[in-house]
Amino acid sequence: MENKAPNKKDSPPWEPKSKKPKRGLIRKLLLWSFFIGLGALIAVGLMPKPIEVEVATLARGPLTVHVIEEGKTRIRNRYIVSSPVAGQMRRVTLRAGDEVKGGETIIAVIEPSLSPLLDARSKAQAQARVDGADAAREKAMQALAMSKTSLQFANTTWNRIKNIKEKGTVSDTDRDTAEMDAALRQREVQAAEFSLKVAEFELTQAKASLLQIESPGQSESVVEVRAPINGRVLRVQQESATIVTPGTSILEIGDPAEIEIEAEILSRDAVAIKPGTPVAVDQWGGAAPLQAIVRRVEPAAFTKVSSLGVEEQRVLVLADLVKPPPEAKALGDRYRVEVRIATWHEPDALLIPAGALFREGNDWKTFLYDQNKARTANVQAGRTDGRMTQVLSGLNAGTQVLMHPPDTVKDGVAVRRRGEE
């Protein structure tokens, strides 16, 4: 019989078996490692990334609340020159912007009309106008004397306070008030002098009118209407030659150097504005804002309809420029400007940027930057100037908050400071 080769299947169980190669197990381990790593990368890619935010830090500092409104310039003392008599007025040669000198520049020439000037009633009326103009001149002289007395007292007070050298004896507010009062009294004296010139001018014109009535036969007798003050022509109201009656407006004169600011302020804001309040005048055409102070807050309000059709109660607030630069001389009458009037000031307030606050119901809230997490916090907000807001309670100085957080920021969401890796 032939001997056959031994078969592994025929080998008895007590014989040792040969070990299988490990190459298949290694292949499986590598395949599983690849799939586990790929799953980890997908999981990491699907995880939410921290939201990039801008962070601001709360600090203490001064806060001033302003009322910002449109305003316009206007000449403080305006004079409308009118015809003192009835007659034929020649054509007016002056134009807006022309310079005039008080008592010298001839504004208009009126030739008499004989028929209405010959009756007794016209003569009596002319005599009455002379008497009235004389009384008005006496009144203007008394007003000028009173203004000079007030100016003398104000200057004495200001000189007394100015000569006090001991520091702390007089407060800065009292010094500024005395200086402003002296300046305002000086303006009142100038206005009273202008009023006296106008009264004397009206008296002269009234006497001229009476002279025309008493001597109507002189064909060369004409009434020359002269400028009452030094200034410029603001507007010519009657240019062409025409028949005029007493009181017919001819033109308007004013001094462009005497410019004031007029602003229409909401009545609820005007309550907080007092005479002497500082005013910043912007958008006037120059680079730096002009400085002014409130001279008067008119007591009566008026109704004005806004561009949205809402009826508003507004109050006129008048302000005087303080040491205007030479460039401000280009400002004329009725020029548009923008005024910022301070209504509230706190020298040491805890400030938070207005962009860090948001409204939730009736409460103000903000997001705190807490170890790369966004945390919601309630804030009791006070006054604001539109850029910074006063914090009354809820936060402390040095706290970091999120500026303009996007809608994806929620309480507990991971965030990172802008610019950080």
VOGU-3710 file (C-alpha; in Angstrom, 3 decimals, decimal comma):
1> menkapnkkd> 0,000/0,000/0,000  1,094/3,487/-0,811  1,730/5,939/1,981  -0,406/9,116/1,683  0,705/12,535/2,844  -0,758/13,499/6,203  -3,819/15,826/6,006  -4,425/18,604/8,548  -8,047/17,625/8,822  -7,045/14,087/9,529
11> sppwepkskk> -4,590/15,063/12,217  -5,665/14,177/15,692  -6,861/16,927/18,022  -3,927/16,505/20,390  -1,483/17,668/17,830  -0,616/21,441/17,956  -2,280/23,574/15,303  -0,404/26,103/13,204  -1,081/29,857/13,992  -3,009/31,952/11,436
21> pkrglirkll> -1,326/35,090/10,126  -2,197/38,446/11,912  -2,348/40,455/8,700  -6,181/40,411/8,600  -6,527/41,722/12,166  -4,217/44,668/11,495  -6,215/45,554/8,402  -9,407/45,640/10,443  -7,820/47,808/13,150  -6,638/50,336/10,564
31> lwsffiglga> -10,070/50,415/8,929  -11,833/50,982/12,242  -9,333/53,696/13,204  -10,011/55,498/9,909  -13,760/55,458/10,443  -13,457/56,605/14,075  -11,143/59,478/13,085  -13,446/60,511/10,251  -16,415/60,529/12,633  -14,454/62,630/15,136
41> liavglmpkp> -13,578/65,179/12,441  -17,219/65,395/11,353  -18,324/65,839/14,977  -15,758/68,585/15,523  -16,842/70,283/12,302  -20,495/70,211/13,337  -19,815/71,641/16,790  -20,922/75,356/17,110  -18,018/77,800/16,879  -17,672/80,686/19,331
51> ievevatlar> -19,365/83,855/18,052  -17,004/86,734/17,375  -18,089/89,818/19,353  -16,824/93,265/20,270  -16,261/93,892/23,974  -16,425/97,189/25,884  -15,505/97,944/29,494  -17,672/100,025/31,830  -15,981/103,078/33,326  -16,893/106,217/35,223
61> gpltvhviee> -16,830/109,621/33,602  -18,795/112,808/32,881  -22,100/112,652/31,010  -23,938/115,592/29,461  -27,373/115,311/27,893  -28,065/117,717/25,042  -31,150/118,790/23,155  -30,300/118,901/19,447  -32,579/120,919/17,184  -32,406/122,956/14,027
71> gktrirnryi> -32,115/126,693/14,498  -31,553/129,808/12,473  -29,707/133,045/12,824  -31,437/136,380/13,024  -30,390/139,965/13,470  -31,271/141,119/16,966  -32,325/144,696/16,170  -34,330/145,020/12,971  -35,851/148,259/11,731  -38,545/148,597/9,117
81> vsspvagqmr> -38,322/152,054/7,559  -41,745/153,319/6,519  -43,066/156,379/4,813  -43,789/159,257/7,237  -46,171/161,082/4,841  -48,458/160,419/1,943  -47,115/161,323/-1,466  -45,358/160,176/-4,586  -42,306/158,071/-3,724  -39,491/157,860/-6,223
91> rvtlragdev> -37,903/154,553/-7,148  -35,709/153,071/-4,399  -32,143/152,519/-5,627  -30,856/150,538/-2,645  -30,567/146,732/-2,804  -30,348/144,017/-0,184  -26,841/143,965/1,279  -26,070/147,646/0,654  -24,472/149,465/3,580  -26,254/152,487/5,034
101> kggetiiavi> -25,194/155,148/7,550  -27,545/156,548/10,110  -28,758/160,052/9,276  -26,791/160,200/6,013  -27,945/157,560/3,545  -31,130/158,565/1,714  -33,447/155,597/1,523  -36,323/157,159/-0,400  -37,514/160,503/-1,673  -41,203/161,356/-1,373
111> epslspllda> -42,707/164,240/-3,318  -45,759/165,844/-1,745  -49,237/165,512/-3,150  -50,796/168,957/-2,626  -54,463/168,127/-2,564  -54,544/165,854/0,480  -51,968/167,928/2,395  -53,936/171,227/2,334  -56,814/170,338/4,647  -56,925/171,182/8,357
121> rskaqaqarv> -57,352/167,584/9,434  -54,071/166,539/7,816  -52,326/169,435/9,542  -53,742/168,425/12,921  -52,685/164,822/12,335  -49,177/165,911/11,357  -48,925/168,046/14,505  -50,095/165,080/16,571  -47,425/162,895/14,989  -44,811/165,502/15,896
131> dgadaareka> -46,007/165,542/19,515  -46,081/161,736/19,623  -42,606/161,460/18,144  -41,338/164,014/20,684  -42,842/161,996/23,533  -41,325/158,793/22,127  -37,932/160,503/22,025  -38,261/161,539/25,693  -39,219/157,968/26,584  -36,207/156,605/24,691
141> mqalamskts> -33,935/159,052/26,528  -35,254/157,867/29,891  -34,805/154,221/28,859  -31,221/154,964/27,820  -30,524/156,623/31,165  -31,933/153,611/33,020  -29,831/151,243/30,897  -26,675/153,233/31,611  -27,423/153,140/35,338  -27,853/149,360/35,210
151> lqfanttwnr> -24,621/149,078/33,214  -22,734/151,175/35,761  -23,975/148,982/38,603  -23,126/145,780/36,702  -19,633/147,049/35,859  -19,055/148,043/39,482  -20,086/144,575/40,649  -17,922/142,891/38,038  -14,884/145,045/38,875  -15,356/144,344/42,582
161> iknikekgtv> -15,519/140,584/41,992  -12,646/140,689/39,494  -10,375/142,439/42,000  -10,927/139,799/44,673  -7,713/137,800/44,497  -8,197/135,378/47,364  -9,025/131,994/45,877  -12,330/130,487/46,965  -13,840/133,768/48,137  -16,065/134,012/45,085
171> sdtdrdtaem> -17,251/130,932/43,198  -16,639/130,533/39,474  -20,391/130,605/38,902  -20,739/134,008/40,586  -17,790/135,376/38,582  -19,274/134,123/35,290  -22,693/135,476/36,237  -21,285/138,925/37,022  -19,298/138,994/33,779  -22,321/137,895/31,721
181> daalrqrevq> -24,556/140,450/33,465  -22,115/143,254/32,613  -22,023/142,152/28,969  -25,813/141,947/28,761  -26,190/145,429/30,300  -23,792/146,759/27,674  -25,996/145,249/24,968  -29,059/146,846/26,557  -27,353/150,258/26,439  -26,601/149,778/22,732
191> aaefslkvae> -30,208/148,786/22,050  -31,434/151,845/23,982  -29,111/154,094/21,939  -30,515/152,609/18,745  -34,048/153,218/20,008  -33,187/156,841/20,779  -31,793/157,309/17,264  -34,968/155,862/15,781  -37,114/158,160/17,957  -35,098/161,217/16,886
201> feltqakasl> -35,351/160,106/13,275  -39,139/159,736/13,558  -39,387/163,182/15,179  -37,399/164,734/12,336  -39,606/163,034/9,764  -42,766/164,138/11,546  -41,530/167,773/11,622  -40,715/167,513/7,931  -44,229/166,278/7,250  -45,679/169,231/9,175
211> lqiespgqse> -43,461/171,615/7,231  -44,794/170,242/3,962  -48,329/170,941/5,112  -47,558/174,474/6,267  -45,686/175,359/3,026  -47,389/173,342/0,278  -46,671/175,814/-2,511  -42,967/175,068/-2,700  -42,665/172,617/-5,579  -39,089/171,781/-4,633
221> svvevrapin> -40,157/170,605/-1,143  -39,619/166,859/-0,862  -39,248/164,460/2,060  -35,993/162,566/2,178  -36,310/159,390/4,204  -32,884/158,670/5,712  -31,487/155,588/7,410  -32,079/155,654/11,182  -28,982/153,597/12,100  -25,752/152,226/10,678
231> grvlrvqqes> -26,206/148,807/9,137  -27,138/147,007/5,956  -30,290/146,645/3,928  -31,862/143,279/4,697  -34,835/143,423/2,354  -36,423/145,978/0,039  -40,192/145,791/0,442  -41,186/148,570/-1,961  -38,810/149,148/-4,850  -40,837/150,781/-7,617
241> ativtpgtsi> -42,072/154,357/-7,649  -45,599/154,540/-6,298  -48,106/156,517/-4,277  -47,476/155,839/-0,600  -49,457/156,509/2,546  -48,088/157,120/6,029  -46,811/153,834/7,431  -46,085/152,146/4,074  -43,058/149,836/4,561  -40,167/150,699/2,289
251> leigdpaeie> -37,273/148,488/3,393  -35,774/146,668/6,368  -32,433/147,576/7,961  -30,296/145,759/10,512  -26,743/145,346/11,755  -25,347/141,938/10,643  -22,792/142,085/13,461  -25,617/141,720/15,995  -26,459/138,073/15,274  -28,402/135,827/17,632
261> ieaeilsrda> -29,549/132,227/17,359  -33,211/131,257/17,382  -34,243/127,630/17,982  -37,660/126,019/18,285  -37,422/123,584/21,215  -40,071/121,109/22,362  -41,829/122,428/25,439  -40,920/119,347/27,511  -37,217/120,014/26,823  -37,473/123,787/27,208
271> vaikpgtpva> -38,459/123,338/30,871  -34,884/122,240/31,663  -33,262/125,144/29,788  -32,377/128,252/31,795  -30,798/131,594/30,820  -27,028/131,220/30,854  -27,067/127,589/29,674  -24,167/126,896/27,260  -25,052/126,203/23,634  -22,934/124,672/20,867
281> vdqwggaapl> -23,788/125,826/17,334  -22,951/123,289/14,612  -23,550/123,057/10,868  -22,986/126,788/10,419  -20,353/126,397/7,712  -17,193/126,318/9,809  -15,068/123,466/11,078  -15,401/124,088/14,821  -18,738/124,695/16,577  -19,573/128,187/17,778
291> qaivrrvepa> -20,106/128,824/21,464  -23,216/130,641/22,689  -25,286/131,082/25,835  -29,044/131,113/26,255  -30,312/134,652/26,731  -34,042/134,046/26,890  -36,584/131,247/26,900  -39,854/132,723/25,725  -42,757/132,002/28,101  -45,380/131,237/25,433
301> aftkvsslgv> -45,343/128,089/23,299  -46,858/127,639/19,854  -48,170/124,677/17,898  -46,144/123,340/14,990  -46,921/120,362/12,768  -43,912/118,104/12,206  -42,983/116,461/8,910  -44,820/113,331/10,108  -48,018/115,284/10,663  -47,750/115,320/14,476
311> eeqrvlvlad> -48,742/118,493/16,331  -45,998/119,631/18,683  -45,780/122,393/21,246  -42,546/124,303/20,764  -40,889/127,246/22,508  -38,519/129,826/21,057  -35,090/129,811/22,736  -32,755/132,733/21,966  -28,984/132,473/22,364  -26,134/134,978/21,989
321> lvkpppeaka> -22,791/134,068/20,416  -19,773/134,229/22,734  -16,573/135,552/21,128  -17,368/134,370/17,591  -14,364/133,827/15,276  -13,810/136,086/12,255  -15,270/133,386/9,990  -18,633/133,788/11,727  -19,014/137,256/10,204  -20,172/135,509/7,035
331> lgdryrvevr> -23,355/134,451/8,839  -26,342/136,442/7,712  -29,976/136,730/8,623  -32,082/133,536/8,630  -29,160/131,153/8,051  -29,797/127,547/9,085  -27,713/126,094/11,936  -27,913/123,221/14,399  -27,892/123,878/18,140  -26,933/121,567/21,005
341> iatwhepdal> -28,210/122,805/24,355  -27,044/121,108/27,549  -30,018/120,186/29,752  -28,356/117,805/32,258  -24,808/117,076/33,416  -23,262/114,531/35,787  -19,483/114,834/36,357  -19,019/111,262/37,687  -21,408/108,673/36,280  -21,032/104,961/35,566
351> lipagalfre> -21,223/104,795/31,779  -22,126/101,955/29,425  -22,170/102,250/25,630  -25,707/102,598/24,331  -24,978/99,867/21,768  -24,548/97,325/24,572  -28,119/97,707/25,858  -31,247/96,058/24,481  -34,860/96,057/25,525  -36,661/92,941/26,715
361> gndwktflyd> -40,203/93,782/27,725  -40,000/96,747/30,099  -36,465/95,948/31,255  -33,070/96,993/29,963  -30,570/94,141/29,611  -27,047/93,533/28,404  -24,726/90,593/27,736  -21,711/90,212/30,009  -18,426/88,800/28,697  -17,766/86,076/31,299
371> qnkartanvq> -14,849/83,726/30,516  -15,692/83,397/26,824  -19,376/83,007/27,630  -22,261/85,430/27,158  -24,286/86,012/30,319  -27,497/88,050/30,486  -27,712/90,792/33,145  -30,453/93,275/34,059  -29,510/96,969/34,028  -31,262/99,986/35,485
381> agrtdgrmtq> -30,458/102,670/32,920  -30,599/106,405/33,536  -30,069/109,312/31,161  -28,319/108,970/27,815  -26,737/111,246/25,238  -27,271/108,722/22,446  -23,724/107,372/22,674  -23,255/106,626/26,382  -25,893/105,731/28,967  -25,855/106,225/32,722
391> vlsglnagtq> -26,014/103,004/34,796  -27,951/103,421/38,028  -27,645/99,820/39,279  -26,966/96,274/38,119  -23,340/96,644/36,941  -20,006/97,784/38,325  -17,044/99,671/36,880  -14,666/97,389/35,004  -17,378/94,967/33,868  -16,996/93,848/30,265
401> vlmhppdtvk> -20,102/93,819/28,059  -20,832/92,866/24,451  -21,242/95,657/21,926  -24,016/95,258/19,339  -24,499/91,509/19,930  -26,014/89,629/16,958  -29,282/87,732/17,223  -27,387/84,431/17,538  -25,994/85,437/20,942  -27,989/83,878/23,770
411> dgvavrrrge> -27,413/83,363/27,453  -24,550/80,864/27,900  -23,419/80,864/24,250  -19,676/80,613/23,647  -18,181/83,862/22,369  -14,717/85,155/21,644  -13,313/88,653/21,520  -12,890/90,071/18,040  -9,305/89,780/16,890  -8,463/86,824/19,138
421> e> -7,565/83,447/17,626
//
